[in-house]
Amino acid sequence: MPPRWPRQPDRKNDLAYRKLDDRMNFAVHVAAFIAVNSGLWFFHQVNPLWVPWVQWITAIWGVGLIGHAAYIFGLADYSDPAA
């Protein structure tokens, strides 16, 4: 069940909603990374010739995931500009 928001969501002006939305998108990114890479590595272990480039996919996607985390938890500005 998705979280309920007590008011009409507004990503541009509602900073708490934007922060929650960014973190939920990051959680979906992590879940997709885990699901896809676990499947690729499973099939790579079954037949190493099927996907010989699996380590490159994991590494490149991992760098993107680290960049996404750096933005969400370090670079994103969730402070109120009017304050």
PLY file of the C-alpha trace (Angstrom):
ply
format ascii 1.0
element vertex 83
property float x
property float y
property float z
element edge 82
property int vertex1
property int vertex2
end_header
0.00 0.00 0.00
1.53 3.33 -1.01
2.01 6.02 1.62
-0.81 8.53 1.93
-0.07 12.23 1.74
-2.30 14.49 3.87
-2.60 17.14 1.16
-2.44 17.42 -2.62
1.12 16.42 -3.64
3.12 19.23 -5.19
6.67 18.27 -6.05
7.72 21.81 -6.89
6.56 23.61 -3.75
6.20 20.86 -1.12
9.73 20.07 0.07
8.73 17.21 2.39
6.88 15.52 -0.47
9.84 16.00 -2.81
12.20 14.44 -0.25
9.87 11.46 0.25
9.37 11.05 -3.49
13.14 11.15 -4.13
13.76 8.51 -1.46
10.99 6.26 -2.78
12.43 6.55 -6.31
15.85 5.65 -4.90
14.35 2.59 -3.17
12.83 1.47 -6.50
16.24 2.00 -8.15
17.93 -0.19 -5.49
15.25 -2.89 -5.82
15.62 -2.97 -9.61
19.42 -3.12 -9.28
19.20 -6.08 -6.90
16.57 -7.95 -8.90
18.18 -7.56 -12.32
21.74 -8.15 -11.18
20.87 -11.20 -9.08
19.18 -12.72 -12.14
22.10 -11.88 -14.40
24.64 -13.30 -11.96
22.55 -16.45 -11.48
22.47 -17.12 -15.21
26.14 -16.19 -15.46
26.94 -18.89 -12.89
24.81 -21.44 -14.76
26.42 -20.64 -18.13
29.35 -18.16 -18.05
29.30 -17.80 -21.84
25.67 -16.60 -21.87
26.42 -13.20 -20.32
30.20 -12.61 -20.34
29.74 -8.87 -19.73
27.68 -9.15 -16.52
30.41 -7.56 -14.38
30.34 -4.46 -16.60
26.59 -4.07 -16.21
26.88 -4.44 -12.44
29.79 -1.99 -12.22
28.28 0.71 -14.43
24.85 0.43 -12.83
26.50 0.42 -9.38
28.29 3.67 -10.18
24.97 5.16 -11.27
23.35 3.92 -8.06
26.12 5.48 -5.96
25.66 8.75 -7.86
21.93 8.62 -7.23
22.56 8.02 -3.51
25.07 10.89 -3.39
22.48 13.22 -4.88
19.60 12.09 -2.64
21.50 11.97 0.65
24.13 14.64 0.08
23.54 17.11 -2.74
19.78 17.60 -2.91
18.62 20.78 -1.23
15.41 20.18 0.71
15.58 23.43 2.67
12.87 26.02 2.31
14.10 28.82 0.02
11.64 31.29 1.53
12.98 30.82 5.06
0 1
1 2
2 3
3 4
4 5
5 6
6 7
7 8
8 9
9 10
10 11
11 12
12 13
13 14
14 15
15 16
16 17
17 18
18 19
19 20
20 21
21 22
22 23
23 24
24 25
25 26
26 27
27 28
28 29
29 30
30 31
31 32
32 33
33 34
34 35
35 36
36 37
37 38
38 39
39 40
40 41
41 42
42 43
43 44
44 45
45 46
46 47
47 48
48 49
49 50
50 51
51 52
52 53
53 54
54 55
55 56
56 57
57 58
58 59
59 60
60 61
61 62
62 63
63 64
64 65
65 66
66 67
67 68
68 69
69 70
70 71
71 72
72 73
73 74
74 75
75 76
76 77
77 78
78 79
79 80
80 81
81 82
